[in-house]
């Protein structure tokens, strides 16, 4: 099967969040399936262009029409990827390589990624790769199914399109004049792109794609409700027949306590007791906490943003520290109010709390390996990767039962049996605190049950092999194979 994957970011080339991780792992997992040819198309950002580690050659160049504009498009072929995925970069100095800042956040992002969506289809045609299936992601490539089903239908007559929603909060809004000025679509598609008198690119993708997916089974159901859908619940309900969820995997080669070069001691599920104790002691020393083997270390690696449930943790933190024997370690950056809160908390409880307000992948790995309990009380979580990373290292999660957290962390009972972690249903601080207390009680009073739960977490298969197989099932369904 010929599969083209189109995205605005993909690790290791360009990454701002979870989408970048998925676009590194999913194409590789699909390419490992016999009979598949996989192409990944990404923008040629400045950081990619200036990185000498990426060996590329220019294979062709042409003009892509965008409304009344004719914009240059160069196609750069990556030469030194060895996992079977062929990567192409869309080169345009004005839209991508000439921007010194982050991937997103420019005033003309709507125009930039409208261009990218169209240039992707031009690129596939120019390099002679007419796919059986296109898989495109989030609002930045939402126009791909719209363009393919209208302007590009003749060149891709048998190609089916899957559109995947990773974060419905960002939908690609633009003024009504954007339809004519930039998109240049046939007039009969105006209603498909219109939402409340404005252009909504994600709406257009949902209505145009052959199938719509999101990144967990529970999140697919949640998107039918206004609380989660950010205004698109009616559109998704109308298209429920083609909406499904596939829970993401994680890179089990990178996140592997048996081989991770970032951690001080290696271990497996069978040797977790000794190896994790060494990692915990080293981590406590590294972050300035007392080295106490029998004090549970609760950890978070997160963006410090409200929807990550940090308001709940702020609400209960002091009470938890006063009532329980525990330590707390936070790693991340984000909103100023949360950065300051955890700095102040660490100053107030210097022997109990450490706050590392930074971005450090090596320290993140050591936190996964050295922590006992992983806190993830997210208000909403389409999938979440951190809870799976934590379980991979034997760190027991406490999560809000929403989205992918519900799918990946079935609840354990008071003795640690029957599930993979501790959960709470209602989004409030008291319920969150009670879930944490249940986990701490297991740690303090039933260490054998806690170790059995750690072992069970570590032997779960969170690899991309399982979701890749589910993607293939949907591809076959779209194609009628």
C-alpha positions in Angstrom: 0.0 0.0 0.0 1.2 3.5 -0.9 0.8 5.8 2.1 1.5 9.5 2.2 1.6 11.2 5.6 1.4 15.0 5.7 2.0 17.1 8.8 3.3 20.5 9.9 5.9 18.9 12.2 7.7 15.7 12.8 10.6 14.7 15.1 13.5 14.8 14.9 13.3 17.5 12.3 10.8 19.9 13.8 8.7 19.4 17.0 6.6 21.5 19.2 4.6 18.8 21.0 2.9 15.5 20.8 2.2 15.7 17.0 5.9 15.8 16.4 6.4 12.6 18.4 3.6 10.8 16.5 4.9 11.9 13.1 8.3 10.4 14.0 6.9 7.0 15.2 3.8 6.3 13.1 5.4 6.5 9.6 8.2 4.3 10.8 5.7 1.7 12.2 3.7 1.7 9.0 6.9 1.3 6.9 7.8 -1.8 8.9 4.7 -3.6 7.6 5.5 -5.6 4.5 4.2 -4.2 1.3 3.9 -0.6 2.4 5.6 2.4 0.8 5.5 5.3 3.1 6.2 9.0 2.3 6.3 11.8 4.9 6.0 15.4 3.7 7.0 18.3 6.1 7.7 22.0 5.7 11.4 22.9 5.2 11.8 25.1 8.2 14.9 27.2 8.9 16.0 24.9 11.7 15.9 21.9 9.3 17.6 23.8 6.4 20.5 24.8 8.6 21.0 21.4 10.2 24.0 19.7 8.5 22.9 16.3 9.8 20.1 16.2 7.3 21.5 15.3 3.9 19.1 16.4 1.2 18.9 17.0 -2.6 16.5 19.2 -4.6 14.5 16.9 -6.8 12.2 19.4 -8.5 10.7 22.9 -8.3 7.5 24.5 -9.5 4.8 27.1 -8.6 1.9 26.5 -6.4 -1.1 28.7 -6.9 -2.8 30.1 -3.8 -5.7 32.3 -4.6 -4.3 35.0 -6.9 -0.7 34.2 -5.8 1.9 32.0 -7.6 4.3 30.8 -5.0 7.6 29.0 -5.5 7.8 25.4 -4.2 11.0 23.4 -4.0 11.0 19.7 -3.1 13.9 18.5 -1.0 14.4 14.8 -0.7 16.0 13.5 2.5 18.8 11.0 1.7 19.9 9.7 5.1 16.9 8.1 6.8 17.2 4.4 7.1 13.9 3.1 8.4 12.1 2.8 5.1 10.2 6.2 5.3 11.0 8.6 2.4 10.9 12.2 3.7 10.3 15.1 1.4 10.5 18.8 2.6 8.5 21.6 1.0 10.9 24.4 0.5 9.6 28.0 0.4 11.8 30.8 1.8 9.0 33.2 2.5 6.7 30.8 4.3 9.1 28.5 6.1 12.9 28.9 5.9 12.8 32.7 6.3 11.0 32.6 9.7 13.5 32.7 12.6 11.0 31.9 15.4 8.9 28.9 16.4 7.0 26.6 14.0 3.7 28.4 14.7 2.6 31.8 15.9 3.1 34.1 12.8 0.2 36.4 11.8 -0.1 34.7 8.5 -0.1 31.1 9.7 -3.4 30.5 7.9 -1.9 31.4 4.6 1.3 29.5 5.3 -0.4 26.2 6.0 -3.0 26.7 3.3 0.0 26.9 0.9 1.5 23.9 2.6 -1.6 21.8 2.2 -1.8 22.6 -1.5 2.0 22.2 -2.0 1.9 18.7 -0.5 -0.5 17.6 -3.2 1.7 19.3 -5.9 4.7 17.6 -4.4 3.2 14.1 -4.5 2.3 14.6 -8.1 5.7 16.0 -9.0 7.7 13.1 -7.5 5.3 10.6 -9.0 4.0 9.2 -5.8 0.2 8.9 -6.2 -0.8 7.3 -2.9 -3.6 4.9 -2.1 -4.1 6.7 1.2 -3.3 10.1 2.5 -3.2 10.6 6.2 -3.1 14.3 7.2 -3.0 15.9 10.7 -4.6 18.8 12.6 -5.7 22.2 11.1 -2.4 22.8 9.4 -3.1 20.1 6.8 -6.9 20.3 7.1 -7.2 21.7 3.5 -5.7 18.6 2.0 -9.0 16.6 1.8 -10.8 19.8 0.7 -8.4 20.4 -2.2 -8.1 16.8 -3.1 -11.8 16.3 -3.5 -12.2 19.4 -5.7 -9.2 20.9 -7.5 -7.0 17.8 -7.4 -9.6 15.1 -7.9 -8.4 14.2 -11.4 -4.8 13.6 -10.4 -5.7 11.6 -7.4 -8.8 9.8 -8.6 -8.5 6.7 -6.5 -6.8 8.2 -3.4 -8.6 8.1 -0.1 -8.0 10.6 2.7 -7.9 10.1 6.5 -7.9 13.3 8.6 -6.6 13.0 12.2 -7.5 15.4 15.0 -4.7 15.6 17.6 -6.0 18.8 19.3 -9.4 20.1 18.4 -8.8 23.4 20.3 -6.9 24.8 17.3 -9.1 24.6 14.2 -7.7 27.0 11.6 -10.1 30.0 11.8 -9.9 32.8 9.2 -12.2 35.6 8.0 -14.8 35.0 5.3 -12.6 36.9 2.8 -10.0 34.2 3.2 -12.1 31.8 1.1 -11.6 33.9 -2.1 -8.4 35.7 -1.3 -6.3 32.7 -0.3 -8.1 29.4 -0.7 -9.3 29.9 -4.3 -11.8 27.1 -3.9 -14.9 26.5 -6.1 -17.9 28.6 -4.9 -20.0 25.5 -4.1 -17.5 24.7 -1.3 -18.2 27.9 0.6 -20.8 26.3 2.9 -18.5 23.5 3.7 -15.8 25.9 4.9 -18.1 28.3 6.6 -18.8 28.3 10.4 -20.5 31.3 11.9 -19.6 33.6 9.0 -15.9 32.7 9.1 -13.7 30.1 7.5 -13.0 27.0 9.7 -10.4 24.7 8.0 -11.0 21.8 10.4 -14.7 21.8 9.7 -13.9 21.6 6.0 -11.6 18.6 6.6 -14.2 16.7 8.7 -16.8 17.1 6.0 -14.4 16.3 3.1 -12.3 13.4 4.4 -13.2 9.8 3.8 -12.5 8.9 7.5 -11.8 11.1 10.5 -9.8 9.7 13.4 -8.5 11.0 16.7 -5.9 9.8 19.1 -7.9 7.7 21.5 -11.1 5.8 21.6 -12.6 7.8 24.5 -11.6 11.1 23.0 -13.5 10.2 19.9 -16.7 9.8 22.0 -16.0 12.9 24.0 -15.8 15.0 20.9 -19.6 14.6 20.5 -20.0 16.8 23.6 -19.7 20.6 23.6 -17.5 20.5 26.7 -14.7 18.9 24.7 -15.4 19.9 21.0 -14.8 23.6 21.1 -17.8 24.3 18.9 -17.5 21.4 16.5 -19.7 18.9 18.4 -22.5 19.3 15.9 -20.3 18.8 12.9 -18.7 15.7 14.4 -22.1 14.3 15.4 -23.3 14.7 11.9 -20.2 12.8 10.7 -20.1 10.3 13.5 -20.3 7.5 11.0 -16.8 8.1 9.9 -15.2 9.1 13.2 -13.1 6.7 15.2 -10.3 6.7 17.8 -6.9 5.0 17.7 -4.8 5.4 20.9 -1.3 6.5 20.2 1.8 4.5 21.1 5.2 5.5 22.4 8.7 4.9 21.1 9.5 1.9 23.2 13.1 1.9 22.0 13.8 5.5 23.3 11.7 5.0 26.4 13.3 1.8 27.6 14.7 1.5 31.2 16.9 -1.4 30.1 18.9 0.7 27.6 18.1 4.4 28.2 21.5 6.2 28.2 20.0 9.1 30.2 19.4 7.1 33.4 22.1 6.0 36.0 20.9 2.4 36.3 19.2 0.1 33.9 16.5 -2.3 34.8 13.6 -4.4 33.5 10.3 -5.4 35.0 12.0 -8.3 36.7 14.8 -6.1 38.2 12.7 -3.0 38.9 13.1 -3.1 42.7 16.9 -2.6 42.6 17.3 -0.6 39.5 14.6 1.9 40.3 15.8 2.4 43.8 19.2 3.4 42.4 17.6 5.8 39.9 15.4 7.3 42.7 18.4 8.0 44.9 20.4 9.6 42.1 17.4 11.7 41.1 16.7 12.9 44.7 20.3 13.9 44.9 20.3 15.6 41.5 17.3 17.8 42.3 18.3 18.6 45.9 15.8 16.5 47.7 16.8 14.3 50.7 17.7 10.8 49.6 15.0 8.8 51.4 14.3 5.4 50.0 11.0 4.9 51.7 9.5 8.3 51.0 7.3 8.1 47.9 8.5 10.5 45.2 5.5 12.0 43.2 6.6 13.5 39.8 5.2 15.4 36.8 6.8 16.2 33.4 4.4 18.6 31.8 3.7 21.9 30.1 2.6 24.2 32.9 -0.8 24.9 31.4 -4.2 25.0 33.0 -5.7 22.2 31.0 -3.0 19.8 32.4 -4.9 19.9 35.7 -2.3 22.1 37.5 -5.1 24.1 39.1 -6.1 20.9 41.0 -2.6 20.3 42.1 -2.2 23.9 43.3 -5.4 23.5 45.3 -4.3 20.3 47.1 -0.5 20.6 47.2 0.0 22.1 50.7 -2.7 20.0 52.3 -1.2 16.9 50.7 2.3 17.8 52.0 1.0 18.4 55.4 -1.0 15.2 55.7 1.2 12.7 53.9 4.8 11.7 54.0 5.8 12.3 50.4 8.0 14.3 48.0 7.0 16.2 44.9 9.1 17.0 41.8 7.9 19.1 38.9 9.6 19.6 35.5 8.3 21.9 32.9 7.7 25.4 31.6 4.6 27.3 30.7 2.2 29.8 32.3 3.8 32.3 34.6 1.2 31.7 37.4 2.1 28.0 37.6 5.8 28.5 37.3 5.7 30.9 40.2 3.5 28.7 42.3 5.8 25.8 42.2 8.9 27.9 42.7 7.2 29.3 45.9 6.1 25.8 47.0 9.7 24.6 46.6 11.0 27.5 48.7 8.3 26.8 51.4 9.1 23.1 51.5 12.7 22.8 50.4 13.0 19.2 51.7 9.8 18.0 50.2 9.4 19.8 46.8 11.7 20.5 43.8 10.6 22.6 40.9 12.7 22.5 37.7 11.3 25.2 35.5 13.1 24.2 32.3 13.0 21.9 29.3 15.4 19.0 29.7 14.8 15.7 28.0 17.6 13.9 29.9 16.1 15.0 33.2 12.7 14.0 32.0 13.9 10.4 31.4 15.6 10.3 34.9 12.3 11.5 36.4 10.3 8.7 34.7 12.9 6.3 36.0 13.3 7.7 39.5 9.7 8.6 40.4 7.4 6.3 42.3 4.1 8.0 41.4 3.2 10.0 38.2 0.6 12.7 38.5 -1.5 13.5 35.4 -4.8 15.2 36.5 -5.4 16.7 33.0 -8.8 18.5 32.5 -8.8 16.9 29.0 -6.3 14.8 27.3 -6.8 13.6 23.7 -4.3 10.8 24.2 -1.4 11.7 26.4 2.0 10.1 26.1 3.6 10.9 29.5 1.4 8.3 31.4 2.6 5.6 29.1 6.2 6.8 29.3 5.9 6.7 33.1 4.4 3.2 33.2 7.2 2.0 30.9 9.6 2.9 33.7 7.5 1.4 36.4 6.1 4.8 37.8 2.5 4.3 38.8 0.1 6.9 37.3 -2.6 8.8 39.1 -4.8 10.3 36.3 -8.1 12.0 35.6 -10.2 9.4 33.7 -10.6 11.4 30.5 -9.6 10.8 26.8 -6.6 8.7 26.3 -5.9 8.6 30.1 -9.1 6.5 30.5 -8.0 4.2 27.7 -4.5 3.6 28.9 -4.9 3.6 32.7 -7.7 1.3 33.8 -8.3 1.8 37.5 -6.7 -0.5 40.1 -8.4 -1.3 43.4 -7.1 -0.4 46.9 -4.7 -3.3 46.8 -3.4 -2.4 43.3 -5.2 -5.2 41.6 -7.2 -5.2 38.4 -5.8 -2.1 36.7 -2.7 -0.1 35.9 -3.0 3.0 38.1 -5.4 5.2 40.2 -8.1 7.3 38.6 -10.7 9.9 39.5 -13.8 10.7 37.5 -15.0 14.2 38.5 -12.6 17.0 37.7 -12.2 18.5 41.2 -9.4 18.8 43.7 -10.9 16.7 46.4 -11.4 13.7 44.1 -7.9 14.1 42.8 -6.4 14.2 46.3 -8.4 11.1 47.3 -6.9 9.2 44.2 -3.4 10.3 45.2 -4.0 9.2 48.8 -5.2 5.8 47.7 -2.0 5.4 45.8 0.1 6.6 48.7 -1.7 4.3 51.0 -0.8 1.3 48.8 2.8 2.5 48.7 3.1 2.9 52.5 1.0 -0.1 53.7 1.2 -2.7 50.9 4.6 -2.4 49.2 4.2 -5.9 47.7 0.9 -4.8 46.0 2.6 -1.6 44.8 5.5 -3.5 43.3 3.1 -5.9 41.6 1.4 -2.8 40.0 4.7 -1.5 38.9 5.6 -4.8 37.2 2.2 -4.9 35.5 2.7 -1.4 34.2 6.1 -2.2 32.8 5.0 -5.3 30.8 2.2 -3.5 28.9 2.7 -3.2 25.1 2.6 0.5 24.4 4.6 0.2 21.2 3.4 1.7 17.9 2.9 -1.8 16.4 -0.6 -2.0 17.8 -2.0 1.4 16.6 -0.2 0.9 13.3 -2.2 -2.3 12.8 -5.4 -0.4 13.5 -4.5 2.3 11.1 -4.0 -0.3 8.4 -7.4 -1.8 9.2 -9.0 1.6 8.5 -6.9 2.1 5.4 -8.1 -1.2 4.0 -11.7 -0.2 4.9 -11.4 3.1 3.1 -10.0 1.4 0.0 -12.4 -1.6 0.1 -9.5 -4.0 0.1 
